[in-house]
Amino acid sequence: MAMMVIGVDPGSVRTGYGIVRGEKDSFSLIDCGIIRLSSRQSIPERIKIIYDELDALISVNRPARLALETAYVNRNAQSALKLGQVRGAIVALAMNKGVQLHEYAPREVKQILTGRGGASKEQVAYMARHFLKISDPIKPHDISDALGIALCDLLCERGPVSGRNGNTGASLRKSSWSEFVKANPDMVL
């Protein structure tokens, strides 16, 4: 059965999104892009733009799930606060639209896509291109990160790495990388 997921890499100046359809052993890119905002705009104005643009994308594409990158520890308290406000608006949007919400830590996405939690953004972008069979580079990283988040969500639902506990914030019941490779030889380079 086909499943469509919108992955979101939240930011207060740039928010990346990627909509991916997963069906059996294949993935296809539906849409991706970046919501660019001006730092001259107030935070409430930026949050409204992000909310409205993601709302329109969800209304048109009708994904079953929204996969969101969790907040990471930031030494700049103001940046962390702004990111938290953006994430809160995206969570509220998912709830208002009746879209199931899953959250993933950046290391979790990297682990699922590349087999290494400390992988670089370039490695995540490469694997997103591989899974989606895209030949051109995916830039900027906000977009490839969002696609990686969507792919992570689809991969977590299907193979030995599946097992979300509830709708948000639960940790994966991970199997070993070697078990994943054995179960999914066509997904590994």
C-alpha positions as CSV (number, residue, x, y, z in Angstrom):
1,M,0.0,0.0,0.0
2,A,1.3,3.4,-0.9
3,M,2.1,5.9,1.9
4,M,2.9,9.6,1.5
5,V,4.9,11.5,4.1
6,I,5.9,15.1,4.3
7,G,9.3,15.6,6.0
8,V,10.0,19.0,7.5
9,D,13.4,20.5,8.5
10,P,12.2,23.5,10.6
11,G,14.0,26.8,10.8
12,S,13.1,30.4,11.6
13,V,14.7,31.7,8.4
14,R,14.6,28.6,6.1
15,T,12.3,25.6,6.5
16,G,12.8,22.7,4.1
17,Y,10.1,20.3,3.1
18,G,10.0,17.1,1.1
19,I,7.0,15.0,0.2
20,V,7.8,11.4,-0.6
21,R,5.6,8.4,-1.5
22,G,6.7,5.0,-0.5
23,E,5.3,1.9,-2.1
24,K,6.6,-1.6,-1.6
25,D,10.3,-1.3,-2.3
26,S,10.4,2.0,-4.0
27,F,10.2,5.7,-3.2
28,S,9.2,8.6,-5.4
29,L,9.6,12.3,-4.9
30,I,6.3,14.2,-5.0
31,D,7.5,17.7,-4.2
32,C,10.2,19.5,-2.3
33,G,11.3,23.0,-1.6
34,I,12.2,25.6,0.9
35,I,10.2,28.2,2.6
36,R,12.5,31.3,2.7
37,L,11.8,34.0,5.2
38,S,13.4,37.3,5.9
39,S,15.1,37.9,9.2
40,R,13.5,41.4,9.0
41,Q,10.1,39.8,9.6
42,S,8.9,39.3,13.1
43,I,8.8,35.8,14.4
44,P,5.0,35.7,14.5
45,E,4.9,36.8,10.8
46,R,7.4,34.0,9.9
47,I,5.6,31.4,11.8
48,K,2.3,32.3,10.0
49,I,4.0,32.0,6.6
50,I,5.5,28.6,7.5
51,Y,2.1,27.4,8.8
52,D,0.2,28.7,5.8
53,E,2.6,27.3,3.2
54,L,2.8,23.9,4.9
55,D,-1.0,23.9,5.3
56,A,-1.4,24.5,1.5
57,L,1.1,21.6,0.7
58,I,-0.8,19.3,3.0
59,S,-4.1,20.3,1.6
60,V,-3.0,19.6,-2.0
61,N,-0.9,16.5,-1.5
62,R,-2.8,14.9,1.5
63,P,0.1,13.1,3.1
64,A,-0.8,10.5,5.8
65,R,2.1,11.6,8.1
66,L,4.3,14.5,8.9
67,A,7.8,13.7,9.9
68,L,9.5,16.5,11.8
69,E,13.1,16.9,13.0
70,T,13.3,17.2,16.8
71,A,15.0,20.2,18.4
72,Y,18.7,19.9,19.1
73,V,20.6,21.5,21.8
74,N,21.7,25.0,20.8
75,R,24.0,27.2,22.7
76,N,22.1,30.3,21.5
77,A,19.0,30.5,23.7
78,Q,17.3,32.9,21.3
79,S,17.8,30.6,18.3
80,A,16.5,27.6,20.3
81,L,13.4,29.6,21.4
82,K,12.6,30.6,17.8
83,L,13.1,27.1,16.6
84,G,10.8,25.8,19.4
85,Q,8.1,28.3,18.3
86,V,8.4,27.2,14.7
87,R,8.2,23.5,15.7
88,G,5.2,24.2,17.9
89,A,3.3,25.8,15.0
90,I,4.1,22.8,12.8
91,V,3.0,20.3,15.5
92,A,-0.3,22.3,15.8
93,L,-0.7,22.2,12.0
94,A,-0.3,18.5,11.9
95,M,-2.9,18.1,14.7
96,N,-5.3,20.5,13.0
97,K,-5.1,18.7,9.7
98,G,-5.4,15.3,11.3
99,V,-2.0,14.2,10.0
100,Q,-0.1,11.6,12.1
101,L,3.0,13.2,13.5
102,H,6.4,11.4,14.0
103,E,9.5,13.1,15.3
104,Y,13.1,12.1,14.6
105,A,16.4,13.3,16.1
106,P,19.0,14.3,13.5
107,R,21.3,11.4,14.5
108,E,18.3,9.0,14.2
109,V,17.7,10.1,10.6
110,K,21.4,9.8,9.7
111,Q,21.6,6.3,11.3
112,I,18.6,5.0,9.4
113,L,19.6,6.5,6.0
114,T,23.4,5.9,6.1
115,G,24.1,3.5,8.9
116,R,26.0,6.1,10.8
117,G,24.5,8.5,13.3
118,G,27.4,10.9,12.8
119,A,27.1,11.1,9.0
120,S,27.5,14.4,7.2
121,K,24.8,16.4,5.5
122,E,26.4,15.4,2.2
123,Q,26.0,11.7,3.0
124,V,22.3,12.2,3.9
125,A,21.8,14.1,0.6
126,Y,23.6,11.3,-1.3
127,M,21.4,8.6,0.2
128,A,18.2,10.7,-0.4
129,R,19.2,10.9,-4.0
130,H,19.9,7.2,-4.1
131,F,16.5,6.2,-2.6
132,L,14.6,8.7,-4.8
133,K,16.7,7.9,-7.9
134,I,17.5,11.5,-8.5
135,S,20.6,12.3,-10.5
136,D,20.9,16.0,-9.8
137,P,22.2,17.3,-6.4
138,I,19.6,18.2,-3.9
139,K,20.3,21.7,-2.6
140,P,20.2,23.4,-0.2
141,H,20.7,21.0,2.7
142,D,17.4,22.1,4.2
143,I,15.6,20.3,1.3
144,S,17.8,17.2,1.4
145,D,17.4,17.0,5.2
146,A,13.6,17.2,4.9
147,L,13.7,14.5,2.3
148,G,15.9,12.4,4.6
149,I,13.4,12.9,7.4
150,A,10.5,11.7,5.2
151,L,12.5,8.7,4.0
152,C,13.5,7.8,7.5
153,D,9.8,7.8,8.5
154,L,9.0,5.5,5.6
155,L,11.9,3.2,6.3
156,C,11.0,3.0,10.0
157,E,7.5,1.8,9.1
158,R,8.5,-1.1,6.9
159,G,11.7,-3.0,7.8
160,P,13.4,-4.4,10.8
161,V,13.8,-0.9,12.1
162,S,10.0,-0.3,12.3
163,G,8.2,0.2,15.6
164,R,7.2,3.7,16.5
165,N,5.6,3.8,19.9
166,G,2.7,6.2,19.8
167,N,2.5,9.2,17.5
168,T,5.3,11.5,18.7
169,G,8.7,11.4,20.4
170,A,8.9,7.7,21.0
171,S,12.2,6.0,20.3
172,L,12.8,3.4,17.6
173,R,13.3,-0.2,18.4
174,K,16.3,-0.5,16.3
175,S,17.7,-3.7,14.9
176,S,21.3,-4.0,13.9
177,W,22.6,-2.5,10.6
178,S,23.5,-6.0,9.4
179,E,19.9,-7.1,9.9
180,F,18.7,-4.2,7.9
181,V,21.1,-5.0,5.1
182,K,20.0,-8.6,5.0
183,A,16.3,-7.6,5.0
184,N,16.8,-4.8,2.4
185,P,19.7,-5.7,0.1
186,D,18.3,-3.5,-2.7
187,M,18.4,-0.4,-0.5
188,V,22.1,-0.6,0.3
189,L,24.9,0.6,-2.0
